[in-house]
């Protein structure tokens, strides 16, 4: 990242959309510990009154050639970075407790703001771990997740886990992670690619359906769940109906249990507005609930130790101003009249 200013258009896009807080759950930092955060701060692109505030996990902990291996391969092919640079940086392949113990000091040396790990069809871990068919479509051994959580919490770091299935959700909740990234079934079976764009889908949805016991336990443990469902806006016909039915079930189960639901995009060039737009179509949440999820719950899971997300005495004075009532048309909130962040007034 010799020229951090290349990120300026994306970061400005966030601000103009009324987004102050950003959480990056995976990335590359090949040169030096904390370099990504430090360089962006030095360039005044993040973490000041006139910029977004951001946190980074850097590389996720996953299984051997597990997710995000296929993303890494795409970057190898275009010369963005090499496999040598990516190893123990863009990802940490871990297959045993001994390997985790060995790599843990390396992970901490990178100064992550939080720890990201990956469960991907963890109910089939033994089946997938040595089968080349599943390269890129597998994750960490679920038996190692408790060890990751224990180490992270001891280091004062929260743990976010990528999940795909309801079994992944179950394993993550039992372990006591702090945040679950993705609603189960957010892309159906990932081995079908972007199945939402297909005309039909013959797979099962039961393996993605959250049960009430797990939802209640997630609420009890105060685990945040991030939606990442905005991509469903592109779906049409039978696939859209299938997705809507599944997501209505899962979100209703989480809502009724009292789980903290945050809005998050699965594409850094996009943002959480796609999440709101999609959720408005399935009517699981009221406009007031969506607004609270967007402005308060999401901020809390990104910066849990800060007093943000409320207009209250003692809280940071970060807010947006509109010339209309946002509850009348939430999507119009993208038309920010001006923003106040700390001591900075921003007019767009």
C-alpha positions as CSV (number, residue, x, y, z in Angstrom):
1,X,0.0,0.0,0.0
2,X,2.6,2.6,-1.2
3,X,-0.2,5.1,-2.0
4,X,-3.0,5.0,0.5
5,X,-4.8,7.8,-1.3
6,X,-6.1,5.2,-3.8
7,X,-8.7,4.4,-1.1
8,X,-10.0,7.9,-0.9
9,X,-12.9,7.6,-3.4
10,X,-14.3,4.6,-1.5
11,X,-13.9,6.2,1.9
12,X,-15.5,9.4,0.6
13,X,-18.4,7.3,-0.8
14,X,-19.0,5.9,2.7
15,X,-19.1,9.4,4.2
16,X,-21.5,10.7,1.6
17,X,-23.8,7.8,2.3
18,X,-23.9,8.7,5.9
19,X,-21.6,5.9,7.0
20,X,-19.1,6.8,9.8
21,X,-18.1,3.3,11.0
22,X,-16.5,0.5,9.0
23,X,-15.4,-3.0,9.9
24,X,-13.0,-4.8,7.6
25,X,-13.0,-8.5,8.3
26,X,-10.1,-9.6,6.0
27,X,-7.2,-8.1,4.3
28,X,-3.5,-8.1,3.5
29,X,-0.7,-6.4,5.5
30,X,2.6,-7.9,4.1
31,X,5.1,-5.2,5.1
32,X,4.9,-4.5,8.8
33,X,2.8,-4.9,11.9
34,X,-0.1,-2.5,12.0
35,X,0.9,-1.0,8.6
36,X,-2.6,-0.8,7.1
37,X,-4.1,1.0,10.0
38,X,-1.1,3.3,10.6
39,X,-0.6,4.3,7.0
40,X,-4.3,5.1,6.6
41,X,-4.3,7.1,9.8
42,X,-1.1,9.0,8.8
43,X,-2.8,9.9,5.5
44,X,-5.8,11.1,7.5
45,X,-8.1,8.7,5.6
46,X,-9.5,7.0,8.7
47,X,-10.0,7.6,12.4
48,X,-10.4,11.4,12.6
49,X,-13.3,13.9,12.6
50,X,-13.4,14.3,8.9
51,X,-13.0,10.6,7.9
52,X,-14.6,7.3,8.6
53,X,-13.5,5.3,11.7
54,X,-12.4,1.8,10.8
55,X,-11.2,-1.4,12.4
56,X,-9.3,-4.3,10.8
57,X,-8.9,-8.0,11.5
58,X,-6.3,-8.5,8.7
59,X,-6.0,-12.2,7.8
60,X,-8.7,-14.7,9.0
61,X,-7.9,-18.1,10.6
62,X,-9.1,-20.9,8.4
63,X,-8.4,-24.5,7.4
64,X,-5.8,-25.7,4.9
65,X,-6.7,-24.0,1.6
66,X,-10.0,-23.0,3.1
67,X,-11.9,-19.8,2.5
68,X,-10.6,-17.2,1.4
69,X,-8.2,-19.3,-0.7
70,X,-10.1,-18.8,-3.9
71,X,-10.1,-15.0,-3.4
72,X,-6.3,-15.2,-2.9
73,X,-5.9,-17.1,-6.1
74,X,-7.7,-14.4,-8.1
75,X,-5.3,-11.8,-6.6
76,X,-2.3,-14.0,-7.5
77,X,-3.4,-14.1,-11.1
78,X,-3.6,-10.3,-11.4
79,X,-0.4,-9.7,-9.6
80,X,-1.9,-8.0,-6.6
81,X,0.3,-10.0,-4.3
82,X,2.1,-13.4,-4.3
83,X,1.4,-16.6,-2.5
84,X,4.4,-16.1,-0.3
85,X,3.1,-12.6,0.7
86,X,-0.4,-14.1,1.4
87,X,0.7,-16.9,3.7
88,X,0.3,-16.0,7.3
89,X,-1.0,-12.6,6.3
90,X,-4.0,-12.7,3.9
91,X,-5.0,-16.0,5.7
92,X,-3.6,-18.3,8.4
93,X,-4.0,-21.9,7.6
94,X,-4.4,-23.8,10.9
95,X,-5.2,-27.6,11.2
96,X,-4.1,-28.3,14.8
97,X,-3.7,-26.9,18.2
98,X,0.0,-27.0,17.8
99,X,-0.1,-25.0,14.6
100,X,-2.4,-22.4,16.2
101,X,0.0,-22.0,19.1
102,X,2.9,-21.5,16.7
103,X,1.0,-18.9,14.6
104,X,-0.6,-17.0,17.4
105,X,2.3,-14.7,18.1
106,X,2.5,-13.9,14.4
107,X,-1.2,-13.0,14.4
108,X,-0.8,-10.8,17.4
109,X,2.3,-9.1,16.0
110,X,0.2,-7.8,13.1
111,X,-1.9,-5.8,15.7
112,X,-5.4,-6.8,14.5
113,X,-8.3,-4.8,16.0
114,X,-10.2,-8.1,16.3
115,X,-9.8,-11.7,15.2
116,X,-11.6,-13.2,12.2
117,X,-12.1,-16.9,11.7
118,X,-14.0,-19.2,9.3
119,X,-16.5,-22.0,9.7
120,X,-17.8,-23.3,6.3
121,X,-20.0,-26.3,6.4
122,X,-18.3,-27.3,9.6
123,X,-20.6,-30.3,10.0
124,X,-18.7,-31.7,7.0
125,X,-15.2,-30.7,8.1
126,X,-13.9,-34.3,8.2
127,X,-15.3,-35.0,4.7
128,X,-14.0,-31.8,3.2
129,X,-10.6,-31.3,4.8
130,X,-8.6,-33.6,2.5
131,X,-10.9,-33.6,-0.6
132,X,-9.5,-31.5,-3.4
133,X,-13.1,-30.9,-4.6
134,X,-13.6,-28.7,-1.6
135,X,-10.5,-26.5,-1.9
136,X,-11.7,-23.0,-1.0
137,X,-15.0,-24.4,0.2
138,X,-14.0,-25.3,3.7
139,X,-12.9,-23.6,6.9
140,X,-11.4,-24.2,10.4
141,X,-11.9,-27.4,12.3
142,X,-14.8,-26.5,14.6
143,X,-13.0,-28.3,17.5
144,X,-10.3,-25.5,17.3
145,X,-12.7,-22.6,17.5
146,X,-12.9,-22.7,21.3
147,X,-9.1,-22.4,21.5
148,X,-9.2,-19.4,19.1
149,X,-11.9,-17.7,21.2
150,X,-10.0,-18.3,24.5
151,X,-6.7,-17.0,23.1
152,X,-8.4,-13.9,21.6
153,X,-10.3,-13.0,24.7
154,X,-7.2,-13.4,26.8
155,X,-5.5,-10.9,24.5
156,X,-8.5,-8.5,24.8
157,X,-9.7,-9.1,21.2
158,X,-13.2,-9.9,20.1
159,X,-13.9,-12.8,17.7
160,X,-15.9,-12.6,14.4
161,X,-16.7,-15.8,12.6
162,X,-17.7,-16.4,9.0
163,X,-20.5,-18.9,8.8
164,X,-22.5,-20.6,6.0
165,X,-24.9,-23.2,7.6
166,X,-27.1,-23.5,10.6
167,X,-24.5,-26.0,12.0
168,X,-21.8,-23.3,11.6
169,X,-24.1,-20.9,13.5
170,X,-24.7,-23.6,16.2
171,X,-20.9,-24.2,16.6
172,X,-20.2,-20.5,16.8
173,X,-22.9,-19.8,19.4
174,X,-21.8,-22.7,21.6
175,X,-18.2,-21.4,21.5
176,X,-19.2,-17.9,22.5
177,X,-17.8,-15.9,19.7
178,X,-18.6,-12.2,19.8
179,X,-20.0,-11.7,16.3
180,X,-21.4,-14.0,13.6
181,X,-20.7,-12.7,10.1
182,X,-23.4,-13.6,7.6
183,X,-26.9,-15.0,8.1
184,X,-27.0,-18.8,7.4
185,X,-27.6,-19.5,3.8
186,X,-26.7,-15.9,2.7
187,X,-25.5,-17.4,-0.6
188,X,-27.0,-20.9,-0.4
189,X,-24.4,-23.5,-1.3
190,X,-21.3,-21.5,-2.1
191,X,-20.0,-24.3,-4.4
192,X,-22.7,-23.2,-6.9
193,X,-21.1,-19.8,-7.1
194,X,-23.6,-17.0,-6.9
195,X,-26.6,-19.3,-6.9
196,X,-29.0,-16.3,-6.5
197,X,-28.3,-15.4,-10.2
198,X,-29.4,-18.9,-11.4
199,X,-32.9,-19.5,-12.8
200,X,-33.5,-22.4,-10.3
201,X,-31.9,-24.0,-7.3
202,X,-32.4,-27.6,-6.5
203,X,-30.6,-27.7,-3.1
204,X,-32.1,-27.9,0.4
205,X,-32.7,-25.0,2.7
206,X,-33.1,-26.9,5.9
207,X,-29.3,-27.0,6.4
208,X,-29.4,-23.2,6.6
209,X,-32.4,-22.7,9.0
210,X,-31.6,-21.4,12.5
211,X,-33.5,-23.1,15.3
212,X,-35.0,-21.3,18.3
213,X,-32.6,-22.9,20.8
214,X,-29.5,-21.5,19.0
215,X,-31.2,-18.2,18.5
216,X,-32.1,-17.8,22.2
217,X,-28.5,-18.9,23.2
218,X,-27.1,-16.3,20.9
219,X,-29.2,-13.6,22.5
220,X,-28.3,-14.8,26.0
221,X,-24.6,-14.6,25.1
222,X,-25.1,-11.2,23.5
223,X,-23.7,-12.3,20.2
224,X,-24.1,-9.9,17.3
225,X,-25.3,-11.3,13.9
226,X,-24.4,-9.4,10.7
227,X,-26.9,-9.7,7.8
228,X,-25.0,-9.6,4.5
229,X,-28.2,-10.2,2.5
230,X,-28.1,-7.2,0.2
231,X,-26.9,-9.3,-2.8
232,X,-30.4,-10.9,-2.8
233,X,-31.7,-7.8,-4.6
234,X,-30.3,-9.3,-7.8
235,X,-32.2,-12.5,-7.5
236,X,-35.3,-13.2,-9.6
237,X,-38.0,-15.8,-10.0
238,X,-38.0,-19.0,-8.0
239,X,-34.5,-18.3,-6.5
240,X,-35.7,-15.0,-5.1
241,X,-38.7,-16.7,-3.5
242,X,-36.5,-19.4,-2.0
243,X,-34.1,-16.8,-0.6
244,X,-36.9,-14.7,0.8
245,X,-38.5,-17.6,2.5
246,X,-35.3,-18.7,4.1
247,X,-34.2,-15.3,5.2
248,X,-37.6,-14.4,6.6
249,X,-37.4,-17.6,8.7
250,X,-33.9,-16.9,10.0
251,X,-34.4,-13.2,10.7
252,X,-37.7,-13.8,12.4
253,X,-36.1,-16.4,14.6
254,X,-33.3,-14.0,15.6
255,X,-35.6,-11.1,16.1
256,X,-38.0,-13.0,18.3
257,X,-35.2,-14.3,20.4
258,X,-33.8,-10.8,20.9
259,X,-30.5,-11.2,19.1
260,X,-28.6,-8.1,18.2
261,X,-28.7,-7.8,14.4
262,X,-26.3,-5.5,12.6
263,X,-26.3,-4.4,9.0
264,X,-23.2,-5.2,7.0
265,X,-22.4,-5.6,3.3
266,X,-20.3,-8.4,1.9
267,X,-18.7,-6.1,-0.6
268,X,-16.4,-3.3,0.4
269,X,-17.1,-1.3,-2.7
270,X,-20.7,-1.3,-1.7
271,X,-22.2,-0.5,1.7
272,X,-25.0,-1.3,4.1
273,X,-27.7,0.5,2.1
274,X,-28.3,-2.6,0.0
275,X,-29.0,-4.4,3.3
276,X,-31.7,-1.9,4.2
277,X,-33.2,-1.9,0.7
278,X,-33.5,-5.7,0.8
279,X,-34.8,-6.0,4.3
280,X,-37.5,-3.4,3.5
281,X,-38.8,-5.9,0.9
282,X,-39.4,-8.8,3.3
283,X,-41.1,-6.9,6.1
284,X,-39.5,-8.7,9.1
285,X,-38.6,-5.4,10.7
286,X,-40.4,-2.1,11.1
287,X,-38.8,1.1,9.8
288,X,-38.0,2.1,13.4
289,X,-36.3,-1.3,14.0
290,X,-34.2,-1.0,10.8
291,X,-33.2,2.5,11.7
292,X,-32.0,1.4,15.1
293,X,-30.1,-1.6,13.6
294,X,-28.4,0.8,11.1
295,X,-27.5,3.6,13.5
296,X,-27.1,1.9,16.9
297,X,-26.6,-1.9,16.8
298,X,-24.1,-1.8,13.9
299,X,-22.1,0.9,15.5
300,X,-22.0,-1.0,18.8
301,X,-20.6,-4.2,17.2
302,X,-17.8,-2.2,15.4
303,X,-16.8,-0.1,18.4
304,X,-18.3,-1.8,21.5
305,X,-16.2,0.3,23.9
306,X,-17.2,3.6,22.5
307,X,-20.3,5.7,23.4
308,X,-21.8,6.0,20.0
309,X,-25.1,5.4,18.3
310,X,-27.3,7.5,20.6
311,X,-28.1,11.1,21.0
312,X,-27.4,11.1,24.7
313,X,-25.4,13.0,27.3
314,X,-21.9,11.7,27.4
315,X,-22.0,10.2,23.9
316,X,-20.0,11.3,21.0
317,X,-21.6,14.0,18.9
318,X,-21.7,12.1,15.6
319,X,-25.0,12.5,13.7
320,X,-26.6,13.2,10.3
321,X,-29.1,15.9,9.5
322,X,-31.9,15.6,7.0
323,X,-34.7,17.9,5.8
324,X,-37.3,15.2,6.1
325,X,-38.4,12.5,8.6
326,X,-36.2,9.4,7.8
327,X,-39.1,7.1,9.0
328,X,-41.2,8.3,6.1
329,X,-38.7,7.0,3.6
330,X,-35.5,5.4,5.0
331,X,-33.9,5.0,1.6
332,X,-33.9,8.8,1.2
333,X,-31.4,8.9,4.1
334,X,-28.8,8.5,1.5
335,X,-29.5,12.2,0.7
336,X,-27.6,13.6,3.7
337,X,-28.0,17.4,4.1
338,X,-25.0,17.6,6.4
339,X,-23.1,15.6,8.9
340,X,-21.5,16.3,12.3
341,X,-18.6,14.1,13.4
342,X,-16.8,15.1,16.5
343,X,-15.9,18.8,16.0
344,X,-16.2,18.6,12.2
345,X,-19.1,19.8,10.1
346,X,-19.4,18.1,6.7
347,X,-21.6,19.4,3.9
348,X,-22.0,17.2,0.8
